[in-house]
Amino acid sequence: MFEKFNFDLIHSEQNDVTPLVVMMCGVAGSGKTTFSQLLEKEGFVRLSIDEEIWATNGRWGIDFPMDKFEEYRKDAERKLRNRLIKLINDKQQVVIDFSFWDRVRRNQYKELIEDSGGKWKLIYLKVHPNDLRERLKLRNKRFDANSFPISEELLTSYLNGFEIPKGEGEIVIKN
């Protein structure tokens, strides 16, 4: 899926003094987890809200009611933010497998990373909505932490609310 991406754009930023934090950005189904797992295989520590929620509370809509999702998401994010700071202090390379759908949150994390002694790269995965729909049809059949069901209505709300990064130091990957 990412065979054509030049990973040297990321690896050239790595060093032992200032940890690199890769911030994934994209709508559900854009490939954030797949990309993050590739970096994880290369030594990055991957932080995933979806996996944290799954580990703590189970599957959305099955093990807990859907109206609890936002509460659990906030709890998971708080826990992962604290872990991120510790990882940066420990000079670990990190990839954050979140959607970062809004500019405000992206800027908050950039500031947090820099204030903690790290540097960041923002990777935006740009995918056509029809491709997202096809991917999500397949993904919705899986049963794992990264496959909570996304209805057409939910995808539409994600697409309408997503703030595409522009002029934020992003690397855009058409996926």
N, C-alpha and C positions, 0 to 999 in steps of 0.2 A: 504494500500500500504506500509506503514512503521510500521506495527504492531510489527515486530520483532526487530526494532531498539531500542537500549537501550538509551532512552533520558536522562538518568542520566549522560551520557558522556558530555552532554551539561549543564544540570542543576547543576551539581557539580561545574561548573566553575562560576556560577552566584553569585554575592554578591552586597552589596549596595555601596561599595567603588570604585571598578573598573568595569565599565560596560562591558558586554560581547557583542561582535559583531560576529554573525555567518555569514560567507561568503559562500554562495552557489556556487557550481561549477559543471557545466555539460552542455552537448549539449542540444539544444532545444528538448523538449519532455522527458527529463530525470526525471522530477518530482520535479524540484526546487521550483516551485510555490506551489505545494501541500505540500511539506515539510515546506516551509516558512509559509504557512497559519496555519499549526499545531502549530508552534512556536508563531505565532501572537495570536492565541487563548489562549496561556499561558502567554501573556503579553509583548511579544517582539513587537517592532515597525518594520513593514515590509516596506522596500524601494524597489520599483520595477521600473526599467527603462521602461518596456513595459507599465505599468499602467500610468506612468508619461507622456509618449508620447501620449497615448490614450487620457488622460485628457486634454492635451494641444493642440494636433493637430488632433486627430481622428485616424481612422484605416489606417494602411499602405496599400497603393495601392487602397484605396477607397476614403478617405477624403483628402489624400495628395499623390503626386506622389512618387513612390518608390525611385526615385533618391534623394529625400529630407530626406530619413531615417537617413543617417549617420549624417547629420547636426542636425536633431532633437534628435538623440541619444546623441550626444555630449552635446547639451543644457540640456537635461534631466539629464544626468550624472553629469554635473556641479552643477545643482540645488540640486540633491540628495547628492552629496558630502558635500555641505554646510550644508544641513540638518543633515547629519550623524555627522558632527563635533558638531553641536548644541546638538543633542541627547546625544552624549557621554558626553559633558560638563554638561548636565542635568541629568547624571547618569542613562540614559535609556538603557535597553537591546535592541539590534537591530538585525534584520536579513536582509541581503542584498540579494535580489532576482535578481542577475545578473548571467550571464553565467561564468564570470571569466575564459574565454577560454585561456588566455595567462598568462604565468608566470610573465612577467613584470608587468602587471596590478595587479595581485594578490599581488606581492611584494610591489607595490606602496600603495595599500590599507592597507596592514598589517602595513606598516610604518606610514601611516596617522592615523590609529586607535591607534597605540601605542603612537605616538606623541601627540594625542588628549587626552590621558589618559585612553584609553580603552585597552582591550585584545581581541584577535580574536580566532575563531575556523574555520577551513576550512573544509567544508563538500563536498566531491566529490561524485556525483551520477554516478555510472558506469552502463551503460545500453548497451546491445548488439545492434548494428546498425539495425538489423531486427526488434527488439522490438520498437526501435525509429520510424521506418517507419510505423509500425502498429498504434502506438499511434498518430503520426502526421496525419495519414489519418482521424482519428476520430476528432482530435483537429481542423483540417483545416475546418471542417464543422460548428464549433461554431462561434459565433460572439461576442467576448468580447476582452478586452485588452490583454489577455494572449493567444490569438489564431491567431496571424497574420499568413497568409498562408506560409508554408514552402514547396517549391517544392523539388523534388528529387535532382535537380541540386544544390539548396541552401543547402540542408542537406549534400550532398557530400562535398561541400566546407567547411561547418562547421566541418565535421568529419576530413577532411584532414588538416584543420588549427588548430584543437584543441590540445593544449599542456596538456597532462595528468599530473596532479601533482604527483611528486615522491619526497619523502624526504622533503616535505614542511610543515610537521605537519598536514597533511590531515587525515581526517577520511573517509575511503572509504565505501560507501554503494552500494552493488550490488542491483540494482533495476530493 
